[in-house]
Amino acid sequence: MATLHEYLFVSGLLFAIGLAGVIVRRNIIVVFMCLEMMLSAANLTLVAFSRFHTDPATGLPDYNGQMMVFFVITVAAAEVAVGLAIIVALYRARQTINVEDLTTMRG
């Protein structure tokens, strides 16, 4: 069985890869996917802490963190819809998805 440290290591690695992608990449779609990867790393951390924290009275895992992940995923789904709509609107207005070419809000 995997330990809490292994889950946290994988979560930290996913977050670091996502952060590097946000900083290094210039394609707005890739940046958006890296932001989602960072959000998934945070969700993995919540689930790991929730799974390994037991209720002292019953000895069962505390599922509060896992319930919070459901709400985070719901908000992330709405964020993806809005974010992709903004990206499509930017592409239609500017004909580019390069972050460096999108310096001003006016077209």
Backbone as ProteinMPNN parsed JSONL, in Angstrom:
{"seq_chain_A": "MATLHEYLFVSGLLFAIGLAGVIVRRNIIVVFMCLEMMLSAANLTLVAFSRFHTDPATGLPDYNGQMMVFFVITVAAAEVAVGLAIIVALYRARQTINVEDLTTMRG", "coords_chain_A": {"N_chain_A": [[0.843, -1.185, 0.0], [0.465, 2.227, -0.737], [2.116, 5.022, 0.761], [1.449, 8.055, 2.635], [3.45, 9.911, 2.101], [4.327, 9.156, -0.435], [2.102, 9.737, -2.034], [2.017, 12.512, -1.644], [4.46, 13.198, -2.771], [4.05, 12.547, -5.5], [1.959, 14.312, -6.008], [3.243, 16.784, -5.556], [5.139, 16.627, -7.6], [3.479, 16.618, -9.893], [2.364, 19.18, -9.57], [4.661, 20.764, -9.818], [5.435, 20.195, -12.47], [3.222, 21.25, -13.806], [3.444, 23.958, -13.055], [5.909, 24.599, -14.216], [5.174, 24.297, -16.883], [3.319, 26.384, -17.156], [4.97, 28.583, -16.82], [6.98, 28.293, -18.804], [5.865, 27.593, -21.351], [4.27, 28.958, -24.323], [1.957, 28.689, -25.702], [-1.435, 29.208, -25.436], [-3.355, 27.26, -24.968], [-1.875, 25.097, -23.977], [-0.882, 26.271, -21.657], [-3.273, 26.59, -20.29], [-3.988, 23.888, -19.93], [-1.9, 23.121, -18.259], [-2.469, 24.63, -15.99], [-4.789, 23.305, -15.201], [-3.633, 20.869, -14.561], [-2.191, 21.578, -12.305], [-4.305, 22.158, -10.593], [-5.396, 19.602, -10.361], [-3.321, 18.359, -8.996], [-3.498, 19.617, -6.524], [-5.998, 18.638, -5.765], [-5.376, 15.91, -5.525], [-3.701, 16.022, -3.306], [-5.54, 16.856, -1.334], [-7.252, 14.599, -1.278], [-5.437, 12.621, -0.499], [-4.62, 13.467, 2.093], [-7.112, 13.356, 3.299], [-7.678, 10.634, 3.145], [-5.682, 9.426, 4.709], [-6.066, 10.504, 7.188], [-7.601, 9.613, 10.053], [-10.693, 9.233, 11.837], [-10.696, 9.736, 15.259], [-12.608, 8.625, 16.992], [-14.07, 6.593, 15.656], [-12.233, 5.321, 14.02], [-12.379, 5.26, 11.32], [-11.695, 6.466, 7.96], [-11.492, 10.023, 7.392], [-13.726, 11.663, 5.474], [-14.086, 14.281, 4.655], [-12.288, 15.88, 3.163], [-12.372, 14.58, 0.704], [-14.978, 15.051, -0.066], [-14.81, 17.781, -0.428], [-13.208, 17.844, -2.674], [-14.995, 17.035, -4.667], [-16.577, 19.34, -4.937], [-14.612, 21.123, -5.8], [-13.928, 19.988, -8.261], [-16.341, 20.367, -9.6], [-16.452, 23.184, -9.759], [-14.159, 23.511, -11.284], [-14.952, 22.379, -13.706], [-16.819, 24.241, -14.619], [-15.079, 26.384, -14.856], [-13.396, 25.491, -16.911], [-15.161, 25.502, -19.079], [-15.745, 28.268, -19.32], [-13.146, 29.286, -19.63], [-12.249, 28.027, -22.036], [-14.095, 29.167, -23.784], [-13.308, 31.843, -23.708], [-10.731, 31.564, -24.79], [-11.349, 30.673, -27.391], [-12.734, 32.944, -28.305], [-10.647, 34.827, -28.218], [-8.957, 33.712, -30.158], [-10.528, 33.934, -32.453], [-10.663, 36.698, -32.677], [-7.981, 37.54, -32.862], [-6.543, 35.658, -34.359], [-4.496, 34.043, -33.366], [-2.893, 31.951, -30.919], [-0.788, 32.36, -29.359], [0.777, 33.387, -26.436], [2.49, 35.56, -26.186], [1.751, 37.221, -28.267], [-0.628, 38.252, -27.455], [-0.868, 40.864, -26.069], [-2.344, 43.134, -25.465], [-5.708, 44.055, -24.542], [-7.383, 45.169, -26.373], [-8.365, 44.907, -29.802]], "CA_chain_A": [[0.0, 0.0, 0.0], [1.226, 3.47, -0.841], [2.096, 5.852, 1.965], [1.087, 9.461, 2.435], [4.591, 10.601, 1.503], [4.358, 8.858, -1.868], [1.047, 10.539, -2.658], [2.426, 13.915, -1.627], [5.537, 13.347, -3.746], [3.433, 12.573, -6.831], [1.22, 15.566, -6.102], [4.219, 17.859, -5.717], [5.721, 16.497, -8.93], [2.473, 17.109, -10.838], [2.252, 20.622, -9.427], [5.878, 21.365, -10.365], [5.356, 20.094, -13.931], [2.233, 22.23, -14.236], [4.008, 25.298, -12.879], [6.921, 24.786, -15.264], [4.451, 24.492, -18.145], [2.729, 27.73, -17.173], [6.043, 29.576, -16.939], [7.814, 28.122, -19.996], [5.132, 27.475, -22.611], [3.668, 30.178, -24.844], [0.67, 28.359, -26.291], [-2.426, 29.451, -24.387], [-4.036, 25.991, -24.679], [-0.975, 24.321, -23.122], [-0.891, 26.948, -20.359], [-4.555, 26.259, -19.67], [-3.907, 22.49, -19.487], [-0.977, 23.064, -17.124], [-3.226, 25.122, -14.837], [-5.661, 22.21, -14.775], [-2.78, 19.87, -13.915], [-1.901, 22.092, -10.961], [-5.528, 21.969, -9.813], [-5.493, 18.164, -10.073], [-2.333, 18.054, -7.956], [-4.085, 20.061, -5.257], [-7.054, 17.671, -5.44], [-4.726, 14.692, -5.06], [-3.254, 16.289, -1.942], [-6.721, 16.822, -0.467], [-7.711, 13.215, -1.142], [-4.436, 11.864, 0.268], [-4.739, 13.819, 3.5], [-8.395, 12.859, 3.772], [-7.616, 9.174, 3.26], [-4.781, 8.987, 5.759], [-6.492, 11.061, 8.473], [-8.712, 8.807, 10.556], [-11.487, 9.768, 12.936], [-10.261, 9.046, 16.48], [-13.7, 7.917, 17.674], [-14.492, 5.385, 14.939], [-11.119, 4.695, 13.33], [-12.638, 5.297, 9.882], [-11.108, 7.647, 7.3], [-12.269, 11.258, 7.374], [-14.032, 11.901, 4.066], [-14.38, 15.688, 4.391], [-11.435, 16.35, 2.069], [-12.848, 14.003, -0.549], [-16.191, 15.785, -0.431], [-14.378, 19.084, -0.931], [-12.702, 17.626, -4.03], [-16.151, 17.034, -5.575], [-16.939, 20.726, -5.194], [-13.532, 21.718, -6.589], [-14.07, 19.474, -9.622], [-17.501, 21.039, -10.182], [-16.033, 24.538, -10.103], [-13.183, 23.397, -12.371], [-15.679, 22.128, -14.949], [-17.339, 25.54, -15.054], [-13.915, 27.189, -15.243], [-12.952, 25.014, -18.217], [-16.106, 25.992, -20.09], [-15.536, 29.709, -19.494], [-11.79, 29.489, -20.146], [-12.204, 27.67, -23.451], [-14.853, 30.173, -24.524], [-12.444, 33.026, -23.831], [-9.658, 31.23, -25.726], [-11.934, 30.674, -28.744], [-13.001, 34.332, -28.667], [-9.356, 35.451, -28.515], [-8.46, 33.204, -31.432], [-11.325, 34.526, -33.529], [-10.35, 38.122, -32.806], [-6.564, 37.797, -33.154], [-5.996, 34.602, -35.207], [-3.304, 33.47, -32.752], [-3.04, 31.471, -29.551], [0.486, 32.6, -28.715], [0.592, 34.292, -25.307], [3.271, 36.777, -26.406], [1.043, 38.085, -29.216], [-1.831, 38.766, -26.804], [-0.352, 41.811, -25.062], [-3.376, 44.111, -25.091], [-7.062, 43.524, -24.602], [-8.049, 45.707, -27.542], [-7.952, 44.26, -31.051]], "C_chain_A": [[0.889, 1.25, 0.0], [1.075, 4.289, 0.439], [1.7, 7.275, 1.601], [2.216, 10.214, 1.752], [4.677, 10.356, 0.001], [3.287, 9.65, -2.616], [1.443, 12.012, -2.715], [3.57, 14.175, -2.596], [4.983, 13.438, -5.165], [2.665, 13.878, -7.037], [2.16, 16.754, -6.298], [4.869, 17.834, -7.086], [4.752, 16.997, -9.998], [2.348, 18.625, -10.783], [3.471, 21.321, -10.03], [5.892, 21.311, -11.892], [4.365, 21.108, -14.475], [2.755, 23.649, -14.135], [5.068, 25.587, -13.935], [6.258, 25.015, -16.618], [3.838, 25.87, -18.259], [3.811, 28.783, -17.415], [6.738, 29.501, -18.296], [7.024, 28.205, -21.297], [4.472, 28.784, -23.008], [2.327, 29.933, -25.527], [-0.385, 28.437, -25.198], [-3.196, 28.18, -24.022], [-3.177, 25.149, -23.724], [-0.911, 24.941, -21.728], [-2.164, 26.604, -19.594], [-4.553, 24.822, -19.145], [-2.968, 22.348, -18.291], [-1.635, 23.611, -15.852], [-4.166, 24.053, -14.299], [-4.858, 21.106, -14.095], [-2.432, 20.298, -12.492], [-3.12, 21.925, -10.052], [-5.721, 20.491, -9.454], [-4.495, 17.738, -9.005], [-2.854, 18.479, -6.586], [-5.201, 19.114, -4.821], [-6.462, 16.362, -4.923], [-4.223, 14.854, -3.627], [-4.422, 16.241, -0.966], [-7.199, 15.39, -0.222], [-6.733, 12.398, -0.302], [-4.529, 12.182, 1.754], [-6.052, 13.306, 4.084], [-8.35, 11.35, 4.017], [-6.77, 8.73, 4.443], [-5.094, 9.605, 7.121], [-7.707, 10.267, 8.932], [-9.407, 9.516, 11.706], [-11.105, 9.019, 14.212], [-11.365, 8.219, 17.139], [-14.024, 6.593, 16.99], [-13.346, 4.641, 14.274], [-11.295, 4.654, 11.825], [-11.982, 6.528, 9.259], [-12.061, 8.832, 7.336], [-12.477, 11.656, 5.919], [-14.346, 13.361, 3.75], [-13.558, 16.244, 3.24], [-11.903, 15.82, 0.727], [-14.146, 14.669, -1.001], [-15.841, 17.168, -0.987], [-13.847, 18.972, -2.36], [-13.849, 17.595, -5.035], [-16.58, 18.457, -5.91], [-15.879, 21.422, -6.043], [-13.626, 21.258, -8.036], [-15.257, 20.133, -10.326], [-17.158, 22.455, -10.611], [-15.04, 24.508, -11.256], [-13.87, 23.139, -13.71], [-16.269, 23.425, -15.502], [-16.202, 26.44, -15.531], [-13.392, 26.781, -16.61], [-13.872, 25.544, -19.309], [-15.883, 27.476, -20.366], [-14.161, 29.981, -20.105], [-11.674, 29.147, -21.615], [-13.0, 28.64, -24.307], [-14.028, 31.441, -24.722], [-11.317, 32.767, -24.83], [-10.168, 31.231, -27.16], [-12.219, 32.104, -29.198], [-11.706, 35.083, -28.987], [-8.812, 34.979, -29.85], [-9.229, 33.806, -32.6], [-10.977, 35.994, -33.749], [-8.933, 38.36, -33.297], [-5.925, 36.805, -34.111], [-4.668, 34.055, -34.674], [-3.652, 32.967, -31.355], [-1.718, 31.578, -28.808], [0.311, 33.663, -27.645], [1.327, 35.616, -25.544], [2.585, 37.742, -27.368], [-0.2, 38.72, -28.604], [-1.427, 39.73, -25.689], [-1.382, 42.825, -24.627], [-4.742, 43.468, -25.223], [-7.823, 44.043, -25.83], [-7.517, 45.043, -28.805], [-7.706, 45.272, -32.089]], "O_chain_A": [[1.927, 1.296, 0.661], [0.04, 4.249, 1.105], [1.626, 7.644, 0.429], [1.961, 11.071, 0.907], [5.057, 11.251, -0.753], [3.539, 10.172, -3.702], [1.223, 12.679, -3.726], [3.649, 15.254, -3.183], [5.394, 14.3, -5.942], [2.718, 14.474, -8.113], [1.892, 17.63, -7.12], [5.126, 18.884, -7.676], [5.155, 17.719, -10.91], [2.239, 19.283, -11.818], [3.332, 22.357, -10.68], [6.311, 22.27, -12.542], [4.628, 21.756, -15.488], [2.531, 24.458, -15.035], [5.12, 26.688, -14.484], [6.726, 25.833, -17.411], [3.834, 26.464, -19.338], [3.587, 29.758, -18.132], [7.056, 30.537, -18.881], [7.48, 28.834, -22.252], [4.152, 29.617, -22.159], [1.637, 30.886, -25.89], [-0.246, 27.804, -24.152], [-3.644, 28.039, -22.884], [-3.696, 24.56, -22.775], [-0.889, 24.222, -20.729], [-2.124, 26.357, -18.389], [-5.054, 24.558, -18.052], [-3.221, 21.534, -17.403], [-1.382, 23.106, -14.758], [-4.323, 23.909, -13.087], [-5.344, 20.474, -13.157], [-2.386, 19.469, -11.582], [-2.979, 21.589, -8.877], [-6.165, 20.177, -8.35], [-4.786, 16.855, -8.199], [-2.664, 17.767, -5.6], [-5.334, 18.821, -3.633], [-6.994, 15.771, -3.983], [-4.313, 13.922, -2.828], [-4.31, 15.653, 0.109], [-7.513, 15.018, 0.908], [-7.149, 11.576, 0.514], [-4.519, 11.275, 2.585], [-6.095, 12.873, 5.236], [-8.922, 10.855, 4.988], [-7.11, 7.754, 5.112], [-4.448, 9.262, 8.112], [-8.734, 10.259, 8.255], [-8.799, 10.289, 12.446], [-11.183, 7.79, 14.248], [-11.075, 7.209, 17.78], [-14.23, 5.582, 17.662], [-13.469, 3.449, 13.991], [-10.464, 4.082, 11.119], [-11.739, 7.52, 9.947], [-13.28, 8.665, 7.314], [-11.515, 11.953, 5.21], [-14.835, 13.649, 2.658], [-14.079, 17.003, 2.422], [-11.839, 16.527, -0.279], [-14.376, 14.827, -2.2], [-16.497, 17.661, -1.905], [-14.014, 19.891, -3.162], [-13.69, 18.084, -6.153], [-16.913, 18.744, -7.06], [-16.214, 22.227, -6.913], [-13.425, 22.059, -8.949], [-15.183, 20.424, -11.519], [-17.531, 22.882, -11.703], [-15.072, 25.385, -12.119], [-13.413, 23.631, -14.742], [-16.223, 23.673, -16.707], [-16.356, 27.174, -16.507], [-12.984, 27.639, -17.394], [-13.399, 25.988, -20.356], [-15.837, 27.892, -21.523], [-14.033, 30.817, -21.0], [-11.062, 29.898, -22.375], [-12.619, 28.91, -25.446], [-14.056, 32.04, -25.797], [-10.982, 33.643, -25.628], [-9.491, 31.737, -28.055], [-11.973, 32.443, -30.355], [-11.669, 35.885, -29.92], [-8.255, 35.779, -30.603], [-8.638, 34.15, -33.624], [-10.996, 36.476, -34.881], [-8.699, 39.288, -34.072], [-4.848, 37.085, -34.636], [-3.81, 33.647, -35.457], [-4.564, 33.47, -30.698], [-1.539, 30.966, -27.755], [-0.244, 34.728, -27.915], [0.839, 36.674, -25.147], [2.809, 38.95, -27.296], [-0.768, 39.641, -29.19], [-1.624, 39.442, -24.508], [-1.299, 43.335, -23.51], [-4.913, 42.469, -25.922], [-8.793, 43.425, -26.271], [-6.348, 44.661, -28.864], [-7.348, 44.927, -33.215]]}, "name": "protein", "num_of_chains": 1, "seq": "MATLHEYLFVSGLLFAIGLAGVIVRRNIIVVFMCLEMMLSAANLTLVAFSRFHTDPATGLPDYNGQMMVFFVITVAAAEVAVGLAIIVALYRARQTINVEDLTTMRG"}
